[in-house]
């Protein structure tokens, strides 16, 4: 379950290496592509168990399976990025059709594209607790962070982790200081951030991550502790990671879109009913070097729920509008999700 020495050594190159790799990935995705036709779908995912349903759909070729039920041979392409900003850029450039990121990036791009591309949510990937973990023994709450600390998040000020941290800051210090901890935050992919927390001795003293990286940190470094839980900030279980698309893709590719949602439904049922096999799928698809039993325990966490309806997202939307992070005030969660049977019971 331990990180390799190569991964830990790679941390010294984070400042340039991670940024360069991300820039190259976005540039590659953003190259001109022909107009989309029914029967092709390009999906952007990120890192972690929160993308397990996509891993299952990919491994079992569920999108292709449900495409055939619609009379289509669907070509499925996968891209892995890090951070909501990169994912949003890929979607708006036309490089991908389905974007996977946190609720924060969804709200940002929904607000930005109203009346234009009209990006909205397609489905949730489930409810997952996100932990802010620190290896600094002096940090017990977010009030204990100093200028000597650095908090790793996927995208500063955009990712759902960053937005939850802002909401927690607003509750502690007032709305005017909602972004007080942004100056201590740095953008870093989850694998690199987890390696830093486990190894210690770097400028990164905290990581607002996701499963299984946060659990690895707690298991591998005895100094690591949970400083903040997303469920506590948001008032209960909530959809952390969601999928979204442009109105154009949904409208012009109804059969492909339907097949994709049907694949998600089947993947959710599979993951909930077969956590052991789901863990095997994650290991097989991602190539992660994790202990199987450890991973199964992460998936079986009672706080994890594989449900496609968005849950408890509106509180974050209200907050983001209140502090000026988005210009438009959604009347409800239905404003930023497509009106589909799959998400009809959301919140």
VMD Tcl script that draws the C-alpha trace (Angstrom):
set ca {
  {0.00 0.00 0.00}
  {3.06 2.28 0.28}
  {4.05 4.74 -2.39}
  {7.15 3.86 -4.36}
  {10.36 5.77 -3.73}
  {10.12 7.09 -7.28}
  {6.78 8.67 -6.54}
  {8.11 10.32 -3.41}
  {11.19 11.55 -5.25}
  {8.96 12.99 -7.93}
  {7.55 15.46 -5.43}
  {10.65 17.64 -5.71}
  {9.66 18.31 -9.33}
  {6.04 19.23 -8.56}
  {6.42 22.96 -9.09}
  {7.39 22.49 -12.72}
  {6.64 18.90 -13.67}
  {2.98 18.72 -12.69}
  {2.18 22.09 -14.20}
  {3.93 21.23 -17.46}
  {2.24 17.84 -17.74}
  {-1.16 19.39 -17.14}
  {-0.54 22.12 -19.70}
  {0.54 19.58 -22.31}
  {-2.51 17.42 -21.60}
  {-4.88 20.35 -22.06}
  {-3.13 21.47 -25.24}
  {-3.35 17.96 -26.66}
  {-7.03 17.70 -25.86}
  {-7.75 21.16 -27.23}
  {-6.44 20.42 -30.72}
  {-9.05 20.92 -33.44}
  {-11.49 18.05 -33.79}
  {-14.27 17.43 -36.31}
  {-17.90 18.04 -35.43}
  {-19.33 15.31 -33.25}
  {-21.77 12.79 -34.66}
  {-24.08 10.38 -32.87}
  {-22.10 7.34 -31.73}
  {-18.96 8.94 -30.30}
  {-18.31 10.09 -26.73}
  {-15.16 11.49 -25.10}
  {-15.03 11.48 -21.31}
  {-12.70 13.40 -19.00}
  {-12.08 11.88 -15.57}
  {-9.68 12.63 -12.74}
  {-8.09 10.67 -9.89}
  {-9.65 8.61 -7.12}
  {-12.35 6.15 -6.15}
  {-14.93 8.88 -6.77}
  {-14.59 7.93 -10.46}
  {-15.26 4.24 -9.77}
  {-18.51 4.18 -11.76}
  {-16.63 5.36 -14.84}
  {-13.99 2.69 -14.19}
  {-16.71 0.03 -14.08}
  {-18.39 1.35 -17.22}
  {-15.06 1.34 -19.01}
  {-13.98 -2.10 -17.82}
  {-17.27 -3.77 -18.69}
  {-17.81 -1.70 -21.85}
  {-21.24 -0.70 -20.60}
  {-21.53 2.38 -22.79}
  {-20.88 0.26 -25.86}
  {-23.35 -2.34 -24.60}
  {-26.18 0.14 -24.11}
  {-25.27 1.84 -27.37}
  {-25.96 -1.39 -29.23}
  {-29.38 -1.47 -27.56}
  {-29.97 1.90 -29.23}
  {-28.72 0.61 -32.55}
  {-25.35 2.36 -32.26}
  {-21.73 1.28 -32.27}
  {-20.40 3.87 -29.86}
  {-16.74 4.85 -29.89}
  {-15.65 5.74 -26.34}
  {-12.53 7.79 -25.64}
  {-11.10 8.48 -22.18}
  {-8.92 11.35 -20.96}
  {-7.44 11.82 -17.48}
  {-6.84 15.35 -16.21}
  {-6.26 16.95 -12.83}
  {-8.33 19.84 -11.49}
  {-11.66 21.38 -12.36}
  {-10.06 24.22 -14.31}
  {-8.39 21.83 -16.76}
  {-11.57 19.76 -17.11}
  {-13.72 22.84 -17.73}
  {-11.27 24.13 -20.33}
  {-11.32 20.77 -22.10}
  {-15.13 20.76 -22.24}
  {-15.40 24.34 -23.51}
  {-12.72 23.78 -26.13}
  {-14.72 20.88 -27.55}
  {-12.00 18.38 -26.64}
  {-14.33 16.26 -24.50}
  {-18.09 15.67 -24.38}
  {-18.56 14.58 -20.75}
  {-16.62 16.26 -17.95}
  {-16.02 14.77 -14.51}
  {-15.25 17.18 -11.68}
  {-16.56 18.51 -8.39}
  {-19.75 20.47 -7.83}
  {-17.67 23.65 -7.59}
  {-16.36 23.42 -11.17}
  {-19.87 22.51 -12.38}
  {-21.35 25.65 -10.81}
  {-18.52 27.75 -12.22}
  {-19.00 26.52 -15.78}
  {-22.80 26.56 -15.53}
  {-22.64 30.23 -14.54}
  {-20.08 31.04 -17.23}
  {-22.00 29.38 -20.09}
  {-25.59 30.45 -19.37}
  {-27.20 31.52 -22.61}
  {-24.26 30.11 -24.60}
  {-23.08 26.49 -24.32}
  {-25.50 25.98 -21.40}
  {-23.41 23.43 -19.53}
  {-25.37 21.46 -16.93}
  {-25.00 18.37 -14.78}
  {-25.67 14.92 -16.22}
  {-25.43 12.84 -13.02}
  {-23.66 12.49 -9.71}
  {-20.98 9.84 -9.27}
  {-22.08 9.24 -5.70}
  {-21.74 10.64 -2.21}
  {-18.19 10.56 -0.85}
  {-16.78 12.25 2.26}
  {-13.75 14.42 1.52}
  {-11.18 14.97 4.29}
  {-8.77 17.84 4.81}
  {-5.74 16.00 6.23}
  {-2.67 17.64 7.79}
  {0.66 16.22 8.95}
  {1.44 19.38 10.96}
  {0.91 18.47 14.65}
  {0.06 22.11 15.42}
  {-2.91 22.13 13.06}
  {-6.05 20.82 14.68}
  {-8.60 23.13 12.98}
  {-8.42 25.40 9.95}
  {-7.87 28.30 12.36}
  {-4.42 26.85 13.15}
  {-2.97 27.22 9.65}
  {-0.19 29.80 9.34}
  {1.79 31.28 6.45}
  {4.23 28.39 6.85}
  {1.56 25.88 5.76}
  {0.56 24.94 2.24}
  {-2.74 23.20 1.48}
  {-2.87 21.04 -1.64}
  {-6.13 21.05 -3.64}
  {-6.84 19.97 -7.23}
  {-7.53 23.55 -8.37}
  {-7.26 26.64 -6.17}
  {-10.55 28.51 -5.86}
  {-12.35 26.24 -8.35}
  {-12.29 22.63 -7.16}
  {-15.00 21.37 -4.84}
  {-12.36 20.92 -2.14}
  {-11.37 24.57 -2.45}
  {-15.01 25.69 -2.39}
  {-15.78 23.62 0.72}
  {-12.73 25.11 2.40}
  {-14.02 28.57 1.50}
  {-17.43 27.77 2.94}
  {-15.81 26.56 6.16}
  {-13.73 29.74 6.28}
  {-16.82 31.91 5.82}
  {-18.53 30.12 8.69}
  {-15.51 30.69 10.94}
  {-14.33 34.18 9.96}
  {-17.33 35.67 8.10}
  {-18.26 35.93 4.43}
  {-15.80 38.76 3.79}
  {-12.92 36.38 4.52}
  {-14.28 33.34 2.68}
  {-11.08 33.06 0.61}
  {-8.68 33.65 3.50}
  {-6.97 30.28 3.01}
  {-6.68 30.55 -0.77}
  {-3.27 32.21 -0.33}
  {-2.04 29.05 1.39}
  {-3.49 26.73 -1.25}
  {-1.58 25.20 -4.14}
  {-2.83 23.17 -7.09}
  {-1.52 19.61 -7.03}
  {-2.78 16.26 -8.37}
  {-4.04 13.96 -5.62}
  {-1.32 11.30 -6.05}
  {1.47 13.85 -5.63}
  {-0.25 15.58 -2.71}
  {-0.76 12.26 -0.93}
  {2.90 11.36 -1.44}
  {3.88 14.67 0.12}
  {1.68 14.20 3.19}
  {2.93 10.66 3.74}
  {6.60 11.50 3.25}
  {6.54 14.74 5.25}
  {9.35 17.25 5.15}
  {7.93 19.28 2.24}
  {6.14 22.61 2.10}
  {2.85 20.71 1.66}
  {1.47 20.26 5.18}
  {-2.17 19.62 4.29}
  {-4.20 18.04 1.50}
  {-7.92 18.35 0.86}
  {-8.26 15.16 -1.12}
  {-10.65 12.32 -1.84}
  {-10.74 8.53 -1.46}
  {-8.49 6.55 -1.46}
  {-5.72 9.15 -1.14}
  {-6.98 10.62 2.13}
  {-7.23 7.17 3.70}
  {-3.70 6.36 2.54}
  {-2.38 9.47 4.24}
  {-4.04 8.56 7.53}
  {-2.79 4.98 7.34}
  {0.78 5.74 6.21}
  {1.74 8.74 8.34}
  {1.08 8.55 12.10}
  {1.24 12.36 12.27}
  {-1.60 12.75 9.75}
  {-5.01 13.73 11.16}
  {-8.36 14.89 9.82}
  {-8.78 18.63 10.20}
  {-12.09 19.01 8.35}
  {-14.76 16.78 6.80}
  {-16.83 17.92 3.83}
  {-20.02 16.34 5.22}
  {-19.68 18.45 8.38}
  {-19.31 21.65 6.38}
  {-22.17 20.87 4.00}
  {-24.54 19.55 6.66}
  {-24.60 15.88 5.68}
  {-23.89 13.44 2.84}
  {-23.41 15.23 -0.44}
  {-22.46 14.66 -4.05}
  {-18.80 15.51 -4.30}
  {-18.09 14.64 -7.91}
  {-20.47 15.05 -10.83}
  {-20.59 14.70 -14.59}
  {-21.63 17.52 -16.89}
  {-21.97 18.32 -20.58}
  {-23.05 21.02 -23.01}
  {-26.65 21.37 -24.09}
  {-25.49 20.88 -27.69}
  {-24.02 17.44 -27.03}
  {-27.11 16.26 -25.16}
  {-29.47 17.55 -27.83}
  {-27.56 16.36 -30.89}
  {-26.64 12.92 -29.50}
  {-29.77 11.63 -27.74}
  {-29.04 7.93 -28.24}
  {-25.41 8.23 -27.15}
  {-26.45 10.33 -24.15}
  {-29.12 7.79 -23.20}
  {-26.65 4.91 -23.50}
  {-24.17 6.75 -21.30}
  {-26.72 7.31 -18.55}
  {-27.89 3.69 -18.75}
  {-24.27 2.60 -18.39}
  {-23.91 4.73 -15.27}
  {-27.03 3.16 -13.77}
  {-25.72 -0.34 -14.34}
  {-22.30 0.61 -12.96}
  {-23.85 2.06 -9.79}
  {-25.85 -1.09 -9.15}
  {-22.74 -3.21 -9.70}
  {-20.51 -1.16 -7.39}
  {-23.05 -1.17 -4.57}
  {-23.75 -4.89 -4.84}
  {-20.19 -6.11 -5.48}
  {-17.64 -3.94 -3.59}
  {-14.92 -6.59 -3.86}
  {-15.26 -6.86 -7.62}
  {-15.53 -3.08 -7.87}
  {-12.21 -2.81 -6.03}
  {-10.65 -5.24 -8.50}
  {-12.01 -3.11 -11.33}
  {-10.45 0.04 -9.90}
  {-7.07 -1.65 -9.52}
  {-7.24 -3.10 -13.01}
  {-8.34 0.08 -14.80}
  {-6.21 2.63 -12.93}
  {-3.14 0.50 -12.30}
  {-3.10 1.75 -8.70}
  {-0.68 -0.08 -6.39}
  {-3.00 -0.46 -3.43}
  {-3.75 -3.27 -1.04}
  {-7.00 -4.90 -2.15}
  {-8.40 -5.24 1.37}
  {-7.61 -1.61 2.12}
  {-9.44 -0.52 -1.01}
  {-12.47 -2.68 -0.26}
  {-12.76 -1.04 3.15}
  {-12.69 2.39 1.52}
  {-15.51 1.39 -0.83}
  {-17.51 -0.15 2.04}
  {-17.30 3.01 4.15}
  {-20.93 3.60 5.30}
  {-20.53 7.25 4.28}
  {-20.02 6.21 0.65}
  {-23.19 5.91 -1.42}
  {-23.29 5.03 -5.11}
  {-26.25 7.11 -6.22}
  {-26.64 9.10 -9.41}
  {-29.08 11.72 -8.13}
  {-27.21 14.81 -6.92}
  {-27.61 15.26 -3.18}
  {-27.09 18.32 -0.99}
  {-25.48 20.48 -3.68}
  {-27.59 23.62 -3.36}
  {-25.96 24.89 -0.16}
  {-22.70 25.28 -2.03}
  {-24.47 26.99 -4.93}
  {-26.09 29.49 -2.58}
  {-22.76 30.21 -0.90}
  {-20.90 30.71 -4.18}
  {-23.47 33.25 -5.34}
  {-23.51 34.97 -1.98}
  {-19.77 35.65 -2.07}
  {-19.74 36.55 -5.77}
  {-18.05 33.39 -7.04}
  {-20.92 32.95 -9.53}
  {-23.01 35.80 -10.97}
  {-26.30 33.99 -11.43}
  {-28.36 32.76 -8.49}
  {-29.85 29.32 -9.17}
  {-33.42 29.00 -7.89}
  {-32.74 25.35 -7.09}
  {-30.41 22.51 -8.02}
  {-32.59 21.90 -11.08}
  {-31.16 25.02 -12.70}
  {-27.70 23.50 -13.05}
  {-28.71 19.89 -13.85}
  {-30.43 18.70 -17.01}
  {-34.05 17.64 -16.60}
  {-33.55 13.88 -16.90}
  {-35.34 10.96 -15.19}
  {-31.95 9.83 -13.90}
  {-31.59 12.89 -11.66}
  {-35.25 13.67 -10.95}
  {-34.95 13.04 -7.20}
  {-31.89 15.22 -6.63}
  {-31.27 18.10 -4.26}
}
mol new
graphics top color blue
foreach p $ca { graphics top sphere $p radius 0.5 }
foreach p [lrange $ca 0 end-1] q [lrange $ca 1 end] { graphics top cylinder $p $q radius 0.2 }
display resetview
